[in-house]
Amino acid sequence: MTTISAAKIDAYRLLQMDLVRHLEEAEFLALKTEAWGHDDVVIARELIPDLVKVIHSVLMQHEGTWRGNCRFCLKPAPCPTVQSIHHIVKDPQRQFVKLLDAADEP
């Protein structure tokens, strides 16, 4: 059994906390009750494509193989990761679905 050093565990934790802070900044901006200023719009236009890239790359890592398994976690496709992302993104109670539907309107 391989043991991970305490230094590596701390490094992973710091990386994870940095990512959590970045996501919390995006969430804070999205939930801001005041009208967005110019800087808010600029930040949102940077954050939204970044977040979409993250979701896209996680989905691509968990792509199903011709054998019907996820190539990343080896569970039957669609694996729990893909199912979870699908549920969160396509949840009809969330605004993301409404935003996508509005973008499809002429």
N, CA, C and O atoms as a Tinker XYZ file with bonds, in Angstrom:
   424  protein
     1  N      0.834000   -1.174000    0.000000    73     2
     2  CA     0.000000    0.000000    0.000000    64     1     3
     3  C      0.887000    1.249000    0.000000    63     2     4     5
     4  O      1.826000    1.347000    0.791000    81     3
     5  N      0.593000    2.188000   -0.876000    73     3     6
     6  CA     1.369000    3.413000   -0.979000    64     5     7
     7  C      0.864000    4.430000    0.037000    63     6     8     9
     8  O     -0.340000    4.626000    0.199000    81     7
     9  N      1.806000    5.071000    0.714000    73     7    10
    10  CA     1.456000    6.100000    1.684000    64     9    11
    11  C      1.805000    7.457000    1.102000    63    10    12    13
    12  O      2.862000    7.632000    0.495000    81    11
    13  N      0.927000    8.397000    1.289000    73    11    14
    14  CA     1.157000    9.755000    0.806000    64    13    15
    15  C      1.780000   10.561000    1.947000    63    14    16    17
    16  O      1.312000   10.506000    3.084000    81    15
    17  N      2.831000   11.303000    1.632000    73    15    18
    18  CA     3.516000   12.087000    2.665000    64    17    19
    19  C      2.621000   13.214000    3.166000    63    18    20    21
    20  O      1.711000   13.668000    2.471000    81    19
    21  N      2.900000   13.645000    4.373000    73    19    22
    22  CA     2.141000   14.746000    4.977000    64    21    23
    23  C      2.277000   16.019000    4.142000    63    22    24    25
    24  O      1.323000   16.786000    4.012000    81    23
    25  N      3.463000   16.238000    3.578000    73    23    26
    26  CA     3.681000   17.424000    2.749000    64    25    27
    27  C      2.804000   17.398000    1.502000    63    26    28    29
    28  O      2.257000   18.424000    1.099000    81    27
    29  N      2.672000   16.208000    0.889000    73    27    30
    30  CA     1.828000   16.079000   -0.306000    64    29    31
    31  C      0.357000   16.289000    0.058000    63    30    32    33
    32  O     -0.380000   16.937000   -0.684000    81    31
    33  N     -0.062000   15.750000    1.183000    73    31    34
    34  CA    -1.448000   15.944000    1.639000    64    33    35
    35  C     -1.716000   17.422000    1.849000    63    34    36    37
    36  O     -2.761000   17.924000    1.436000    81    35
    37  N     -0.789000   18.128000    2.485000    73    35    38
    38  CA    -0.949000   19.574000    2.697000    64    37    39
    39  C     -0.992000   20.327000    1.377000    63    38    40    41
    40  O     -1.778000   21.262000    1.224000    81    39
    41  N     -0.157000   19.931000    0.423000    73    39    42
    42  CA    -0.143000   20.583000   -0.895000    64    41    43
    43  C     -1.480000   20.383000   -1.602000    63    42    44    45
    44  O     -2.028000   21.323000   -2.177000    81    43
    45  N     -2.003000   19.164000   -1.560000    73    43    46
    46  CA    -3.319000   18.903000   -2.161000    64    45    47
    47  C     -4.397000   19.737000   -1.485000    63    46    48    49
    48  O     -5.267000   20.299000   -2.151000    81    47
    49  N     -4.335000   19.814000   -0.169000    73    47    50
    50  CA    -5.333000   20.588000    0.582000    64    49    51
    51  C     -5.264000   22.072000    0.206000    63    50    52    53
    52  O     -6.298000   22.717000    0.028000    81    51
    53  N     -4.044000   22.613000    0.086000    73    51    54
    54  CA    -3.893000   24.015000   -0.317000    64    53    55
    55  C     -4.437000   24.252000   -1.726000    63    54    56    57
    56  O     -5.096000   25.260000   -1.979000    81    55
    57  N     -4.161000   23.324000   -2.636000    73    55    58
    58  CA    -4.679000   23.424000   -3.996000    64    57    59
    59  C     -6.206000   23.406000   -3.985000    63    58    60    61
    60  O     -6.855000   24.214000   -4.649000    81    59
    61  N     -6.760000   22.480000   -3.227000    73    59    62
    62  CA    -8.223000   22.377000   -3.139000    64    61    63
    63  C     -8.823000   23.653000   -2.547000    63    62    64    65
    64  O     -9.831000   24.149000   -3.049000    81    63
    65  N     -8.221000   24.183000   -1.496000    73    63    66
    66  CA    -8.747000   25.397000   -0.869000    64    65    67
    67  C     -8.650000   26.591000   -1.825000    63    66    68    69
    68  O     -9.531000   27.451000   -1.825000    81    67
    69  N     -7.598000   26.653000   -2.633000    73    67    70
    70  CA    -7.475000   27.720000   -3.618000    64    69    71
    71  C     -8.606000   27.637000   -4.636000    63    70    72    73
    72  O     -9.186000   28.655000   -5.016000    81    71
    73  N     -8.917000   26.417000   -5.077000    73    71    74
    74  CA   -10.016000   26.228000   -6.030000    64    73    75
    75  C    -11.360000   26.579000   -5.389000    63    74    76    77
    76  O    -12.210000   27.204000   -6.024000    81    75
    77  N    -11.547000   26.179000   -4.144000    73    75    78
    78  CA   -12.796000   26.495000   -3.436000    64    77    79
    79  C    -12.965000   28.012000   -3.330000    63    78    80    81
    80  O    -14.059000   28.527000   -3.561000    81    79
    81  N    -11.894000   28.732000   -2.982000    73    79    82
    82  CA   -11.978000   30.199000   -2.896000    64    81    83
    83  C    -12.358000   30.809000   -4.242000    63    82    84    85
    84  O    -13.167000   31.735000   -4.302000    81    83
    85  N    -11.773000   30.289000   -5.322000    73    83    86
    86  CA   -12.088000   30.795000   -6.661000    64    85    87
    87  C    -13.576000   30.588000   -6.971000    63    86    88    89
    88  O    -14.240000   31.491000   -7.479000    81    87
    89  N    -14.087000   29.404000   -6.663000    73    87    90
    90  CA   -15.505000   29.117000   -6.898000    64    89    91
    91  C    -16.396000   29.975000   -6.009000    63    90    92    93
    92  O    -17.460000   30.416000   -6.443000    81    91
    93  N    -15.977000   30.213000   -4.779000    73    91    94
    94  CA   -16.764000   31.052000   -3.883000    64    93    95
    95  C    -16.828000   32.489000   -4.381000    63    94    96    97
    96  O    -17.850000   33.155000   -4.217000    81    95
    97  N    -15.744000   32.975000   -4.989000    73    95    98
    98  CA   -15.765000   34.316000   -5.578000    64    97    99
    99  C    -16.802000   34.387000   -6.703000    63    98   100   101
   100  O    -17.551000   35.358000   -6.811000    81    99
   101  N    -16.831000   33.343000   -7.536000    73    99   102
   102  CA   -17.815000   33.308000   -8.620000    64   101   103
   103  C    -19.229000   33.268000   -8.045000    63   102   104   105
   104  O    -20.120000   33.967000   -8.528000    81   103
   105  N    -19.428000   32.463000   -7.029000    73   103   106
   106  CA   -20.751000   32.371000   -6.412000    64   105   107
   107  C    -21.149000   33.695000   -5.767000    63   106   108   109
   108  O    -22.299000   34.120000   -5.880000    81   107
   109  N    -20.207000   34.348000   -5.094000    73   107   110
   110  CA   -20.490000   35.642000   -4.467000    64   109   111
   111  C    -20.935000   36.655000   -5.513000    63   110   112   113
   112  O    -21.903000   37.387000   -5.307000    81   111
   113  N    -20.231000   36.693000   -6.626000    73   111   114
   114  CA   -20.595000   37.619000   -7.695000    64   113   115
   115  C    -21.989000   37.303000   -8.221000    63   114   116   117
   116  O    -22.802000   38.204000   -8.429000    81   115
   117  N    -22.259000   36.022000   -8.433000    73   115   118
   118  CA   -23.553000   35.625000   -8.987000    64   117   119
   119  C    -24.702000   35.963000   -8.043000    63   118   120   121
   120  O    -25.803000   36.281000   -8.493000    81   119
   121  N    -24.451000   35.895000   -6.743000    73   119   122
   122  CA   -25.523000   36.132000   -5.771000    64   121   123
   123  C    -25.563000   37.562000   -5.257000    63   122   124   125
   124  O    -26.359000   37.880000   -4.373000    81   123
   125  N    -24.732000   38.407000   -5.789000    73   123   126
   126  CA   -24.676000   39.807000   -5.369000    64   125   127
   127  C    -26.042000   40.463000   -5.599000    63   126   128   129
   128  O    -26.603000   40.374000   -6.692000    81   127
   129  N    -26.568000   41.113000   -4.572000    73   127   130
   130  CA   -27.901000   41.700000   -4.681000    64   129   131
   131  C    -27.882000   43.102000   -5.286000    63   130   132   133
   132  O    -28.906000   43.579000   -5.775000    81   131
   133  N    -26.747000   43.750000   -5.257000    73   131   134
   134  CA   -26.650000   45.086000   -5.854000    64   133   135
   135  C    -26.518000   44.955000   -7.368000    63   134   136   137
   136  O    -26.155000   43.898000   -7.884000    81   135
   137  N    -26.815000   46.034000   -8.059000    73   135   138
   138  CA   -26.637000   46.030000   -9.515000    64   137   139
   139  C    -25.163000   45.830000   -9.844000    63   138   140   141
   140  O    -24.282000   46.359000   -9.166000    81   139
   141  N    -24.914000   45.062000  -10.892000    73   139   142
   142  CA   -23.537000   44.818000  -11.302000    64   141   143
   143  C    -22.954000   46.064000  -11.934000    63   142   144   145
   144  O    -23.602000   46.736000  -12.735000    81   143
   145  N    -21.736000   46.357000  -11.567000    73   143   146
   146  CA   -20.997000   47.437000  -12.197000    64   145   147
   147  C    -20.191000   46.895000  -13.364000    63   146   148   149
   148  O    -20.227000   45.699000  -13.652000    81   147
   149  N    -19.476000   47.766000  -14.023000    73   147   150
   150  CA   -18.655000   47.375000  -15.172000    64   149   151
   151  C    -17.647000   46.287000  -14.778000    63   150   152   153
   152  O    -17.475000   45.303000  -15.499000    81   151
   153  N    -16.975000   46.472000  -13.619000    73   151   154
   154  CA   -15.978000   45.490000  -13.173000    64   153   155
   155  C    -16.610000   44.124000  -12.923000    63   154   156   157
   156  O    -16.003000   43.096000  -13.223000    81   155
   157  N    -17.827000   44.105000  -12.374000    73   155   158
   158  CA   -18.525000   42.840000  -12.133000    64   157   159
   159  C    -18.781000   42.093000  -13.440000    63   158   160   161
   160  O    -18.609000   40.876000  -13.515000    81   159
   161  N    -19.192000   42.833000  -14.465000    73   159   162
   162  CA   -19.462000   42.224000  -15.769000    64   161   163
   163  C    -18.170000   41.658000  -16.358000    63   162   164   165
   164  O    -18.164000   40.553000  -16.900000    81   163
   165  N    -17.087000   42.410000  -16.251000    73   163   166
   166  CA   -15.790000   41.949000  -16.763000    64   165   167
   167  C    -15.371000   40.664000  -16.050000    63   166   168   169
   168  O    -14.929000   39.713000  -16.695000    81   167
   169  N    -15.507000   40.632000  -14.723000    73   167   170
   170  CA   -15.135000   39.439000  -13.948000    64   169   171
   171  C    -16.021000   38.258000  -14.334000    63   170   172   173
   172  O    -15.527000   37.144000  -14.506000    81   171
   173  N    -17.327000   38.492000  -14.470000    73   171   174
   174  CA   -18.252000   37.410000  -14.843000    64   173   175
   175  C    -17.898000   36.835000  -16.209000    63   174   176   177
   176  O    -17.964000   35.625000  -16.422000    81   175
   177  N    -17.522000   37.714000  -17.128000    73   175   178
   178  CA   -17.172000   37.244000  -18.472000    64   177   179
   179  C    -15.876000   36.437000  -18.477000    63   178   180   181
   180  O    -15.636000   35.653000  -19.395000    81   179
   181  N    -15.051000   36.622000  -17.466000    73   179   182
   182  CA   -13.843000   35.795000  -17.332000    64   181   183
   183  C    -14.168000   34.493000  -16.599000    63   182   184   185
   184  O    -13.683000   33.427000  -16.979000    81   183
   185  N    -14.978000   34.581000  -15.562000    73   183   186
   186  CA   -15.274000   33.418000  -14.725000    64   185   187
   187  C    -16.150000   32.379000  -15.420000    63   186   188   189
   188  O    -15.879000   31.182000  -15.327000    81   187
   189  N    -17.180000   32.815000  -16.103000    73   187   190
   190  CA   -18.133000   31.868000  -16.694000    64   189   191
   191  C    -17.444000   30.935000  -17.696000    63   190   192   193
   192  O    -17.628000   29.722000  -17.594000    81   191
   193  N    -16.665000   31.434000  -18.652000    73   191   194
   194  CA   -15.983000   30.496000  -19.558000    64   193   195
   195  C    -15.023000   29.557000  -18.817000    63   194   196   197
   196  O    -14.894000   28.388000  -19.183000    81   195
   197  N    -14.349000   30.065000  -17.776000    73   195   198
   198  CA   -13.456000   29.203000  -16.996000    64   197   199
   199  C    -14.228000   28.066000  -16.339000    63   198   200   201
   200  O    -13.788000   26.917000  -16.371000    81   199
   201  N    -15.363000   28.375000  -15.750000    73   199   202
   202  CA   -16.159000   27.350000  -15.083000    64   201   203
   203  C    -16.718000   26.340000  -16.079000    63   202   204   205
   204  O    -16.789000   25.146000  -15.789000    81   203
   205  N    -17.112000   26.823000  -17.244000    73   203   206
   206  CA   -17.598000   25.916000  -18.292000    64   205   207
   207  C    -16.465000   24.986000  -18.742000    63   206   208   209
   208  O    -16.692000   23.797000  -18.965000    81   207
   209  N    -15.250000   25.521000  -18.877000    73   207   210
   210  CA   -14.104000   24.692000  -19.260000    64   209   211
   211  C    -13.850000   23.595000  -18.232000    63   210   212   213
   212  O    -13.534000   22.461000  -18.591000    81   211
   213  N    -13.988000   23.933000  -16.966000    73   211   214
   214  CA   -13.775000   22.936000  -15.913000    64   213   215
   215  C    -14.798000   21.816000  -16.035000    63   214   216   217
   216  O    -14.440000   20.639000  -16.022000    81   215
   217  N    -16.068000   22.180000  -16.155000    73   215   218
   218  CA   -17.117000   21.166000  -16.277000    64   217   219
   219  C    -16.885000   20.324000  -17.533000    63   218   220   221
   220  O    -17.006000   19.099000  -17.496000    81   219
   221  N    -16.557000   20.978000  -18.632000    73   219   222
   222  CA   -16.322000   20.272000  -19.889000    64   221   223
   223  C    -15.167000   19.292000  -19.760000    63   222   224   225
   224  O    -15.277000   18.150000  -20.205000    81   223
   225  N    -14.058000   19.719000  -19.157000    73   223   226
   226  CA   -12.930000   18.801000  -19.080000    64   225   227
   227  C    -13.191000   17.644000  -18.129000    63   226   228   229
   228  O    -12.694000   16.543000  -18.365000    81   227
   229  N    -13.951000   17.856000  -17.064000    73   227   230
   230  CA   -14.311000   16.731000  -16.183000    64   229   231
   231  C    -15.190000   15.748000  -16.956000    63   230   232   233
   232  O    -14.997000   14.536000  -16.864000    81   231
   233  N    -16.141000   16.265000  -17.707000    73   231   234
   234  CA   -16.993000   15.384000  -18.512000    64   233   235
   235  C    -16.175000   14.594000  -19.535000    63   234   236   237
   236  O    -16.436000   13.410000  -19.749000    81   235
   237  N    -15.202000   15.225000  -20.162000    73   235   238
   238  CA   -14.393000   14.541000  -21.160000    64   237   239
   239  C    -13.505000   13.464000  -20.519000    63   238   240   241
   240  O    -13.258000   12.424000  -21.130000    81   239
   241  N    -13.031000   13.706000  -19.307000    73   239   242
   242  CA   -12.246000   12.684000  -18.604000    64   241   243
   243  C    -13.111000   11.470000  -18.286000    63   242   244   245
   244  O    -12.621000   10.341000  -18.262000    81   243
   245  N    -14.385000   11.701000  -18.043000    73   243   246
   246  CA   -15.295000   10.621000  -17.655000    64   245   247
   247  C    -16.124000   10.116000  -18.841000    63   246   248   249
   248  O    -17.247000    9.640000  -18.672000    81   247
   249  N    -15.561000   10.228000  -20.016000    73   247   250
   250  CA   -16.217000    9.757000  -21.233000    64   249   251
   251  C    -16.298000    8.226000  -21.228000    63   250   252   253
   252  O    -15.386000    7.553000  -20.748000    81   251
   253  N    -17.377000    7.694000  -21.754000    73   251   254
   254  CA   -17.541000    6.246000  -21.828000    64   253   255
   255  C    -16.691000    5.639000  -22.940000    63   254   256   257
   256  O    -16.475000    6.267000  -23.976000    81   255
   257  N    -16.220000    4.437000  -22.725000    73   255   258
   258  CA   -15.445000    3.717000  -23.732000    64   257   259
   259  C    -16.373000    2.820000  -24.543000    63   258   260   261
   260  O    -17.560000    2.705000  -24.239000    81   259
   261  N    -15.831000    2.192000  -25.565000    73   259   262
   262  CA   -16.636000    1.283000  -26.386000    64   261   263
   263  C    -17.086000    0.072000  -25.580000    63   262   264   265
   264  O    -18.022000   -0.620000  -25.981000    81   263
   265  N    -16.437000   -0.194000  -24.452000    73   263   266
   266  CA   -16.836000   -1.313000  -23.598000    64   265   267
   267  C    -17.950000   -0.938000  -22.629000    63   266   268   269
   268  O    -18.466000   -1.791000  -21.907000    81   267
   269  N    -18.318000    0.339000  -22.616000    73   267   270
   270  CA   -19.408000    0.781000  -21.753000    64   269   271
   271  C    -18.983000    1.214000  -20.365000    63   270   272   273
   272  O    -19.821000    1.363000  -19.476000    81   271
   273  N    -17.686000    1.418000  -20.170000    73   271   274
   274  CA   -17.189000    1.886000  -18.880000    64   273   275
   275  C    -16.603000    3.282000  -19.018000    63   274   276   277
   276  O    -16.156000    3.677000  -20.095000    81   275
   277  N    -16.609000    4.018000  -17.925000    73   275   278
   278  CA   -15.956000    5.323000  -17.875000    64   277   279
   279  C    -14.457000    5.096000  -17.990000    63   278   280   281
   280  O    -13.897000    4.250000  -17.292000    81   279
   281  N    -13.807000    5.849000  -18.870000    73   279   282
   282  CA   -12.369000    5.637000  -19.053000    64   281   283
   283  C    -11.542000    6.190000  -17.899000    63   282   284   285
   284  O    -10.355000    5.878000  -17.797000    81   283
   285  N    -12.137000    7.005000  -17.025000    73   283   286
   286  CA   -11.395000    7.585000  -15.904000    64   285   287
   287  C    -11.573000    6.770000  -14.623000    63   286   288   289
   288  O    -10.592000    6.373000  -13.995000    81   287
   289  N    -12.827000    6.524000  -14.240000    73   287   290
   290  CA   -13.070000    5.821000  -12.973000    64   289   291
   291  C    -13.434000    4.346000  -13.167000    63   290   292   293
   292  O    -13.584000    3.605000  -12.196000    81   291
   293  N    -13.574000    3.928000  -14.432000    73   291   294
   294  CA   -13.819000    2.531000  -14.798000    64   293   295
   295  C    -15.167000    1.975000  -14.339000    63   294   296   297
   296  O    -15.388000    0.765000  -14.403000    81   295
   297  N    -16.050000    2.824000  -13.887000    73   295   298
   298  CA   -17.406000    2.390000  -13.520000    64   297   299
   299  C    -18.263000    2.374000  -14.779000    63   298   300   301
   300  O    -17.891000    2.984000  -15.782000    81   299
   301  N    -19.413000    1.684000  -14.747000    73   299   302
   302  CA   -20.287000    1.673000  -15.917000    64   301   303
   303  C    -20.695000    3.098000  -16.318000    63   302   304   305
   304  O    -21.032000    3.925000  -15.471000    81   303
   305  N    -20.655000    3.359000  -17.619000    73   303   306
   306  CA   -21.036000    4.681000  -18.132000    64   305   307
   307  C    -22.552000    4.757000  -18.265000    63   306   308   309
   308  O    -23.172000    3.753000  -18.617000    81   307
   309  N    -23.167000    5.887000  -18.002000    73   307   310
   310  CA   -22.560000    7.093000  -17.460000    64   309   311
   311  C    -22.239000    6.908000  -15.975000    63   310   312   313
   312  O    -23.086000    6.474000  -15.194000    81   311
   313  N    -21.009000    7.242000  -15.602000    73   311   314
   314  CA   -20.540000    7.035000  -14.235000    64   313   315
   315  C    -21.205000    8.045000  -13.287000    63   314   316   317
   316  O    -21.846000    8.991000  -13.746000    81   315
   317  N    -21.056000    7.851000  -11.978000    73   315   318
   318  CA   -21.654000    8.770000  -11.012000    64   317   319
   319  C    -21.234000   10.227000  -11.200000    63   318   320   321
   320  O    -22.024000   11.132000  -10.933000    81   319
   321  N    -20.008000   10.466000  -11.653000    73   319   322
   322  CA   -19.559000   11.842000  -11.873000    64   321   323
   323  C    -20.380000   12.504000  -12.976000    63   322   324   325
   324  O    -20.846000   13.631000  -12.808000    81   323
   325  N    -20.558000   11.819000  -14.092000    73   323   326
   326  CA   -21.342000   12.368000  -15.203000    64   325   327
   327  C    -22.800000   12.532000  -14.777000    63   326   328   329
   328  O    -23.427000   13.544000  -15.090000    81   327
   329  N    -23.331000   11.561000  -14.080000    73   327   330
   330  CA   -24.716000   11.652000  -13.612000    64   329   331
   331  C    -24.894000   12.842000  -12.672000    63   330   332   333
   332  O    -25.892000   13.558000  -12.760000    81   331
   333  N    -23.940000   13.055000  -11.781000    73   331   334
   334  CA   -24.014000   14.170000  -10.837000    64   333   335
   335  C    -23.959000   15.514000  -11.559000    63   334   336   337
   336  O    -24.751000   16.411000  -11.272000    81   335
   337  N    -23.015000   15.647000  -12.502000    73   335   338
   338  CA   -22.909000   16.894000  -13.262000    64   337   339
   339  C    -24.190000   17.130000  -14.057000    63   338   340   341
   340  O    -24.696000   18.251000  -14.098000    81   339
   341  N    -24.708000   16.096000  -14.680000    73   339   342
   342  CA   -25.943000   16.233000  -15.458000    64   341   343
   343  C    -27.086000   16.699000  -14.564000    63   342   344   345
   344  O    -27.846000   17.592000  -14.939000    81   343
   345  N    -27.208000   16.102000  -13.393000    73   343   346
   346  CA   -28.298000   16.476000  -12.481000    64   345   347
   347  C    -28.171000   17.941000  -12.049000    63   346   348   349
   348  O    -29.159000   18.673000  -12.015000    81   347
   349  N    -26.947000   18.356000  -11.721000    73   347   350
   350  CA   -26.741000   19.726000  -11.245000    64   349   351
   351  C    -26.989000   20.742000  -12.359000    63   350   352   353
   352  O    -27.666000   21.748000  -12.145000    81   351
   353  N    -26.444000   20.481000  -13.543000    73   351   354
   354  CA   -26.550000   21.443000  -14.646000    64   353   355
   355  C    -27.959000   21.475000  -15.237000    63   354   356   357
   356  O    -28.454000   22.545000  -15.590000    81   355
   357  N    -28.602000   20.328000  -15.348000    73   355   358
   358  CA   -29.899000   20.262000  -16.006000    64   357   359
   359  C    -31.085000   20.315000  -15.040000    63   358   360   361
   360  O    -32.232000   20.169000  -15.464000    81   359
   361  N    -30.823000   20.521000  -13.756000    73   359   362
   362  CA   -31.889000   20.618000  -12.770000    64   361   363
   363  C    -32.837000   21.752000  -13.171000    63   362   364   365
   364  O    -32.417000   22.907000  -13.235000    81   363
   365  N    -34.110000   21.441000  -13.440000    73   363   366
   366  CA   -35.034000   22.473000  -13.931000    64   365   367
   367  C    -35.318000   23.583000  -12.928000    63   366   368   369
   368  O    -35.825000   24.638000  -13.309000    81   367
   369  N    -35.004000   23.368000  -11.655000    73   367   370
   370  CA   -35.235000   24.406000  -10.652000    64   369   371
   371  C    -34.111000   25.446000  -10.622000    63   370   372   373
   372  O    -34.242000   26.488000   -9.980000    81   371
   373  N    -33.019000   25.163000  -11.310000    73   371   374
   374  CA   -31.871000   26.063000  -11.279000    64   373   375
   375  C    -31.940000   27.052000  -12.436000    63   374   376   377
   376  O    -32.553000   26.767000  -13.465000    81   375
   377  N    -31.330000   28.180000  -12.273000    73   375   378
   378  CA   -31.360000   29.234000  -13.281000    64   377   379
   379  C    -30.534000   28.892000  -14.510000    63   378   380   381
   380  O    -30.780000   29.449000  -15.580000    81   379
   381  N    -29.562000   27.994000  -14.392000    73   379   382
   382  CA   -28.717000   27.651000  -15.533000    64   381   383
   383  C    -29.556000   27.129000  -16.690000    63   382   384   385
   384  O    -29.314000   27.475000  -17.847000    81   383
   385  N    -30.540000   26.298000  -16.377000    73   383   386
   386  CA   -31.402000   25.753000  -17.429000    64   385   387
   387  C    -32.205000   26.888000  -18.071000    63   386   388   389
   388  O    -32.351000   26.929000  -19.292000    81   387
   389  N    -32.721000   27.801000  -17.261000    73   387   390
   390  CA   -33.484000   28.934000  -17.798000    64   389   391
   391  C    -32.598000   29.806000  -18.676000    63   390   392   393
   392  O    -33.039000   30.294000  -19.716000    81   391
   393  N    -31.350000   30.003000  -18.261000    73   391   394
   394  CA   -30.412000   30.803000  -19.044000    64   393   395
   395  C    -30.159000   30.152000  -20.406000    63   394   396   397
   396  O    -30.157000   30.831000  -21.433000    81   395
   397  N    -29.946000   28.840000  -20.408000    73   395   398
   398  CA   -29.719000   28.126000  -21.673000    64   397   399
   399  C    -30.954000   28.170000  -22.565000    63   398   400   401
   400  O    -30.845000   28.360000  -23.777000    81   399
   401  N    -32.130000   27.994000  -21.959000    73   399   402
   402  CA   -33.361000   28.047000  -22.743000    64   401   403
   403  C    -33.546000   29.431000  -23.358000    63   402   404   405
   404  O    -33.971000   29.544000  -24.507000    81   403
   405  N    -33.232000   30.480000  -22.606000    73   403   406
   406  CA   -33.366000   31.848000  -23.104000    64   405   407
   407  C    -32.385000   32.104000  -24.250000    63   406   408   409
   408  O    -32.691000   32.854000  -25.177000    81   407
   409  N    -31.220000   31.486000  -24.187000    73   407   410
   410  CA   -30.216000   31.677000  -25.238000    64   409   411
   411  C    -30.668000   31.019000  -26.543000    63   410   412   413
   412  O    -30.260000   31.447000  -27.623000    81   411
   413  N    -31.505000   29.983000  -26.453000    73   411   414
   414  CA   -31.985000   29.285000  -27.639000    64   413   415
   415  C    -33.130000   30.021000  -28.333000    63   414   416   417
   416  O    -33.435000   29.746000  -29.494000    81   415
   417  N    -33.764000   30.961000  -27.618000    73   415   418
   418  CA   -34.894000   31.696000  -28.209000    64   417   419
   419  C    -34.383000   32.679000  -29.249000    63   418   420   421
   420  O    -33.308000   33.257000  -29.094000    81   419
   421  N    -35.178000   32.869000  -30.334000    73   419   422
   422  CA   -34.730000   33.821000  -31.372000    64   421   423
   423  C    -34.791000   35.256000  -30.925000    63   422   424
   424  O    -34.446000   36.156000  -31.691000    81   423
